[in-house]
Structures are given as structure tokens and as C-alpha cells.
Amino acid sequence: MKKKIAFVVGSLTAGGAERVISTLSNELIERYEVSIIQLVKEKPFYNLNSKIKIFSCREEKKISSNSIESITNNYYFYKKISSYLKEEKIDIVIGFITSTNILSILASRKAKIPCIISERNNPEIENAPKKKWNFLRNVLYKKANYLVVQTEQIKSFFDKLLEPNNVVILANPLSQEITEKSLQKNTKENIVLNIGRLTEQKAQHLLINAFSNIDNNDWKLIIAGEGKLRDKYQKMIDDLGMTDKISLIGKTKNVVGLYQKSKIFVMTSKFEGFPNVLIEAMYMGLAPISTNCPTGPSELINSNENGYLIEIDDQKALENKLIKLIQNENLIQDFGSKAHIAAKPFEATKITSEWEILIKDCLNNTSI
């Protein structure tokens, strides 16, 4: 009989954690019974195998206006997760992102089943304002069987809180749609691409200003993603007179198509966990430019060898690197081919097999 895995996540909307869960679920479904428990009901943004069960704790998001409501809200989620674990006879829980990790740990302890949790961003920056979650994280994370992180820097942060052997580095897997076959269908155009939420963290204003400031000739900039800064960025584009050159296209499921037709990928983030989109773009042969932000880009890009690293908020450096690439097709192709090689270790099958090692270890260890 197949063992039963339940992933727990805030929702199944577009995002890095959601994409990783979708990829892992699709990879694992032939060997396990896989369920996904989302706190708030969302139609899955990424394709999921029809065999995967999806449960929702709440039909729509409820905003907590004070601490009492926040506690009540999260207690409700804990009870719902616990009930799903019991009803479905789940064998192991896998949580993603801090608040959901904590709920997963509590529910797994009640159910007396193992739990793996996963941080998806830089904990020193992302969670700094969230004192209550930091406190609960520091107390409860040690109750999980394993904590999965993406980089050595993030591991070193959690090694101070947990037993180092229980903190495991596993990179994000490439989406199943991104394969050698998809790479062969590249029909490149003069496009600079950025994919990410339109937020302060992703700092796309830097790219908009840099691109508008250079002689971009017959090139275009496409920014895919949605967020609270959309109106601000659109006004910037309008004020710069770049509406025919820069496009905000919102969320798109056809990210593979964007990679296939773009030549340069730019990421301007102030911080990351381990950026899925950068791995994907490199695998698809785009020449990458990224801020050397914590954490992830420096583990993927060897600057001047398979792409460029620039300092955070350094618009002049970004302009210079864009000019170098735009004016040199051979350099774009050289960086792109080397970037693809650097991203090959992140193919979905390989990363999933590493996750399975942890899953099997937890399932074989009956002492919870």
C-alpha cells in the first residue's frame, strides 16, 4: 500500500513555494498518495496530476484585525489541518513557509506522524518584522524531523536553532515543463525578461529605469508578474515614454514560452531564498544578470563566466551589463550555453529523489 503524503501551504496561487510543491507532487504521485492542504481555497495556478487530492481549510481569506483574531484564525487552521490528517490517514506532513510550517508541526504532533518543514526565503530579512512567528519558529522548529533550506547561508542561520544534522540543503527543482525538449524549441527574439511579484523585494523599478536609460535599439523588456506596485510601475513606464518598449504582462502560465523567446534574463531582487525563476531562465539558455543578493544568485552565477552579478540597487552597473550583452550576440549565446550547464543539476527528477531520501527516513523512523 502506498504511503500518504500531505503538503501544507497557504494557497495554490502563483509563487515559488507553490511551484515547488506542484512539481514535487507531480513527481511523487506515482509512488505515494499525495494530498495538498491549502489554508485558503485557490484554483491551482500550476498544472497538477488529477490523482492529487486538494483540500482547503477556508473558502476565502480572512484578515485578522488584532491579536485575538489572529490566534483564533490560526487555531481554526490548526484544527482543520489536524482533521484532514486524521480523516485521510496521512503518514507524513510537509509544510512550506514559516507560519504554515508551525501549523504543520502542531498538527503532526497531534496526529503522531513525522513532519518535514521548508523555509523558502531569507529568514533574517523576510521574517524580521514578524516577532510572534519568529518566537514560535524558534520554539517549535526543533520538533520537526527535518528542516529543508536552499543555501548554506540559510542553513547556518538555522544551525543555531536546531541540530545541524536536521537542517538539510535541497535546491528547488525545475518545473516538469522545463526540459531539454522545451529548450530545443527556442525561437529567440530581442527580449529582456524579468519574472517576479511586483514588490519592493523584487525591485523591478531598477530594471525599468536602467532599460529606459540605455540605447535599447530594437530590444524590448517584458516583466511578468503581479503585485501592489503595478500601478506605480506602469506610471513610471508611461512617464518615461517607454510604453512601446516595456510591457507589464501580469501573471502568465506560459512562462516556458517566455523563456523560449527571450535572450536575457534580469533579476533585481534585494533578497531571495533560492530563486526558481533564475534557475529556470539559466536552464533555458538565457544570459543572466542578477543582483548579488542574499541568497542564491552567487551559487548559480559565476560572474563574467556564465552571467553577471551586480550589487543591489546599482543601476549604473545594470546599465553597463545590459549594454555589453545587447551589443554582443556571441556573448549572449556563450553565457546562455554555460548557464544551461550550471542549471542542469536542478532537474526535477534529481531533486525529487533527494526529497524522497528524507521522506523515507521519516517514514522508517517510528519514534515521533
C-alpha positions in Angstrom: 0.0 0.0 0.0 1.3 3.5 -0.9 2.2 5.8 1.9 0.3 9.0 2.2 2.0 12.5 2.0 0.3 15.8 2.7 1.8 19.1 1.7 0.6 22.1 3.6 0.7 25.6 2.0 -1.1 28.9 2.3 -2.7 28.6 -1.2 -2.0 27.2 -4.6 -1.7 30.6 -6.3 1.3 31.6 -8.4 4.6 31.7 -6.5 7.9 29.9 -5.8 6.8 27.7 -3.0 3.6 26.8 -4.8 5.6 25.9 -7.9 7.9 23.6 -5.9 5.0 21.9 -4.2 3.3 21.3 -7.5 6.5 19.9 -9.1 7.2 17.6 -6.2 3.6 16.4 -6.0 3.6 15.6 -9.7 6.9 13.7 -9.4 5.8 11.7 -6.3 2.3 10.8 -7.2 3.2 7.5 -8.9 4.9 6.2 -5.7 2.8 7.8 -3.0 -0.7 9.0 -2.4 -0.3 12.8 -2.4 -2.6 15.5 -0.9 -2.2 19.2 -0.8 -3.9 21.1 2.1 -4.2 24.8 1.4 -5.2 27.3 4.1 -7.3 29.4 1.7 -9.0 27.9 -1.4 -7.4 28.9 -4.7 -7.7 27.2 -8.1 -4.2 25.7 -8.7 -2.1 28.1 -10.8 0.2 25.3 -11.9 -0.8 22.0 -13.5 -1.4 19.2 -11.1 -1.9 15.5 -11.8 -5.5 14.6 -11.4 -4.7 11.9 -8.8 -3.5 14.6 -6.4 -6.1 15.4 -3.7 -6.6 19.1 -2.8 -8.2 20.2 0.5 -9.0 23.8 1.6 -9.3 25.0 5.2 -11.2 28.1 4.3 -13.1 29.3 1.2 -11.7 32.8 1.3 -9.0 34.8 3.1 -10.0 36.3 6.4 -7.9 39.3 7.6 -7.1 39.4 11.3 -7.5 42.9 12.7 -6.0 42.2 16.1 -4.0 39.6 18.1 -7.1 37.7 19.4 -8.5 37.3 15.9 -5.1 36.2 14.6 -4.9 33.5 17.3 -8.5 32.4 16.6 -7.8 32.3 12.9 -4.7 30.2 13.2 -6.3 27.8 15.8 -9.0 27.2 13.2 -6.4 26.3 10.6 -4.6 24.0 13.0 -7.9 22.2 13.8 -8.8 21.9 10.1 -5.3 20.6 9.1 -5.5 18.1 12.0 -8.9 16.8 10.9 -7.7 16.3 7.3 -4.6 14.4 8.6 -6.9 12.1 10.6 -9.6 11.6 8.0 -7.1 10.9 5.2 -4.8 8.8 7.4 -1.8 10.8 6.3 1.6 9.2 7.1 3.8 12.3 6.8 3.3 16.1 6.6 5.4 18.5 4.6 5.0 22.2 5.4 6.2 25.2 3.3 6.8 28.8 4.7 7.1 29.9 8.3 3.5 30.2 9.5 2.3 27.1 7.7 5.4 25.2 9.0 4.3 26.0 12.5 0.8 24.8 11.9 2.1 21.7 10.2 4.3 20.9 13.2 1.5 21.3 15.7 -0.9 19.2 13.6 1.7 16.5 13.0 2.4 16.2 16.8 -1.3 15.8 17.5 -1.5 13.1 14.8 1.7 11.5 16.0 3.2 11.4 12.5 6.5 12.8 11.1 6.9 16.3 9.7 9.3 17.9 7.3 9.2 21.7 7.0 10.7 24.0 4.5 11.8 27.7 4.5 11.6 29.4 1.1 13.2 32.8 1.7 15.9 34.5 3.7 14.8 34.2 7.3 17.0 37.1 8.5 15.1 39.6 6.3 11.8 38.1 5.4 10.6 37.3 9.0 12.3 40.2 10.8 9.0 42.2 11.4 7.1 39.1 12.4 8.1 38.7 16.0 5.4 36.3 17.1 6.2 33.9 14.2 9.9 34.2 15.0 9.3 33.2 18.6 7.1 30.2 17.6 9.7 29.3 15.0 12.5 29.3 17.5 10.5 27.1 19.9 8.7 24.7 17.5 11.0 24.1 14.5 13.1 21.7 16.6 10.0 19.5 16.8 10.2 18.8 13.1 12.1 15.8 11.8 13.8 17.9 9.1 14.0 21.5 8.0 14.8 21.9 4.3 16.5 25.1 3.2 18.1 26.1 -0.1 21.6 27.6 0.7 24.5 27.3 3.1 23.8 30.8 4.4 20.3 30.0 5.3 21.4 26.7 6.9 24.0 28.5 9.0 21.1 30.7 10.4 19.1 27.7 11.4 22.0 25.6 12.7 22.0 28.0 15.7 18.4 26.9 16.5 18.3 23.3 15.5 20.6 20.3 15.4 22.7 20.9 12.2 22.0 17.3 11.0 18.3 18.1 11.0 18.8 21.1 8.6 19.2 19.9 5.1 20.0 21.8 1.9 17.8 20.8 -1.0 17.7 23.1 -4.1 14.4 23.9 -5.8 13.5 21.6 -8.6 12.9 22.8 -12.1 9.3 22.6 -13.2 8.5 19.5 -15.2 7.7 21.7 -18.2 11.3 22.8 -18.3 13.2 20.1 -20.0 15.8 19.5 -22.8 12.9 19.1 -25.1 11.5 22.6 -24.3 15.0 24.0 -24.7 15.1 22.8 -28.3 12.1 24.9 -29.2 13.8 28.2 -28.5 13.0 30.9 -31.1 14.9 33.8 -29.7 13.9 37.5 -30.0 15.5 40.7 -28.7 13.7 40.5 -25.4 15.0 41.2 -21.9 12.8 39.2 -19.4 12.0 39.6 -15.7 9.6 37.3 -13.8 8.5 38.1 -10.3 6.0 39.7 -8.0 5.8 43.5 -8.3 7.0 44.2 -4.8 9.8 46.1 -3.1 11.7 42.9 -2.6 11.9 42.3 -6.4 12.8 45.9 -7.1 11.8 46.0 -10.8 12.0 49.8 -10.8 15.7 49.4 -11.1 15.4 47.4 -14.3 12.7 49.8 -15.8 15.0 52.8 -15.2 18.1 51.0 -16.4 16.5 49.8 -19.6 15.0 53.1 -20.4 18.3 54.8 -19.8 20.3 52.8 -22.4 20.3 52.7 -26.2 17.9 49.7 -26.4 17.6 49.8 -30.2 15.2 47.1 -31.3 15.0 45.4 -27.9 12.0 45.1 -25.6 11.6 44.5 -21.8 8.9 42.1 -20.6 8.1 41.9 -16.9 5.8 39.1 -15.9 4.1 39.1 -12.5 1.5 40.8 -10.4 1.7 42.9 -7.2 0.9 46.0 -5.3 3.4 48.1 -7.3 1.9 47.5 -10.7 0.2 50.9 -11.0 3.4 52.7 -9.8 5.5 50.8 -12.3 3.0 51.4 -15.1 3.1 55.2 -14.4 6.9 55.1 -14.4 6.8 53.4 -17.9 4.3 56.0 -19.1 6.3 58.9 -17.8 9.5 57.6 -19.3 7.8 57.3 -22.7 8.5 53.6 -22.9 5.1 52.1 -23.3 6.1 50.6 -26.7 9.3 49.2 -25.2 8.4 47.9 -21.7 5.4 45.6 -21.0 3.9 44.6 -17.7 2.1 41.4 -18.7 0.8 40.2 -15.3 0.7 36.6 -14.3 1.1 34.0 -17.0 1.1 30.3 -17.1 3.2 30.3 -20.3 6.5 31.0 -18.6 8.2 28.4 -20.8 7.1 30.3 -23.9 8.6 33.5 -22.4 11.9 31.8 -21.7 11.9 30.3 -25.2 11.7 33.6 -27.0 13.8 35.8 -24.6 17.6 36.2 -24.8 18.5 38.0 -21.5 17.1 37.4 -18.0 17.4 40.1 -15.3 16.7 39.7 -11.6 17.0 42.8 -9.4 15.9 41.4 -6.0 17.0 42.8 -2.7 16.9 39.3 -1.2 15.8 35.8 -2.1 15.7 32.2 -0.8 16.8 30.4 -3.8 15.2 32.0 -6.9 13.3 29.5 -9.1 13.0 31.9 -12.0 16.7 32.4 -12.2 17.3 28.6 -12.3 14.7 28.2 -15.0 16.0 31.1 -17.1 19.5 29.7 -16.9 18.4 26.2 -17.8 16.5 27.7 -20.8 19.7 29.3 -22.1 19.1 32.9 -21.3 22.1 35.1 -20.4 21.5 36.1 -16.8 22.1 39.3 -14.9 21.3 39.3 -11.2 21.9 41.3 -8.1 24.3 39.6 -5.8 21.6 39.5 -3.1 21.3 37.1 -0.2 20.7 34.2 -1.0 21.1 32.1 -4.1 22.4 34.1 -7.2 26.0 33.7 -6.3 25.6 30.0 -6.1 24.2 29.9 -9.6 26.1 32.6 -11.5 29.9 32.7 -11.8 30.2 36.4 -12.8 31.7 37.0 -16.2 31.7 33.3 -16.9 28.0 32.3 -17.2 26.3 35.7 -16.5 26.8 38.8 -14.5 26.4 39.6 -10.8 25.8 43.3 -9.8 25.4 44.9 -6.4 21.9 45.6 -5.0 20.4 48.9 -6.3 23.3 49.5 -8.6 21.5 50.9 -11.6 24.7 52.1 -13.4 26.2 48.6 -13.2 23.0 47.1 -14.6 23.0 49.5 -17.5 26.6 48.6 -18.3 25.9 44.9 -18.2 22.8 45.3 -20.4 24.7 47.3 -22.9 27.5 44.6 -23.1 25.0 41.9 -23.8 22.8 43.8 -26.1 25.8 44.7 -28.3 27.3 41.2 -28.3 25.2 38.3 -29.6 28.1 35.9 -29.2 28.4 36.8 -25.5 24.7 36.2 -25.0 25.0 32.7 -26.6 28.2 31.9 -24.6 26.6 32.9 -21.3 23.4 31.1 -22.2 25.0 27.8 -23.0 27.2 27.9 -19.8 24.1 29.0 -17.8 22.2 25.9 -19.0 25.0 23.6 -17.9 25.1 25.3 -14.4 21.3 24.7 -14.0 21.2 21.0 -15.1 21.7 19.7 -11.5 18.3 21.2 -10.6 16.2 18.9 -13.0 13.0 17.8 -11.3 13.8 14.0 -11.1 17.1 14.5 -9.4 15.8 17.0 -6.7 12.8 14.8 -6.0 14.9 11.8 -5.4 16.8 13.8 -2.8 13.5 14.7 -1.1 12.5 11.1 -1.1 15.5 10.2 0.9 14.2 12.5 3.7 10.7 11.2 3.3 11.7 7.5 3.6 13.9 8.3 6.6 11.0 9.8 8.4 8.6 7.0 7.5 11.1 4.4 8.6 11.7 6.1 11.9 8.7 5.3 14.0 9.7 7.3 17.1 7.9 10.7 16.8 
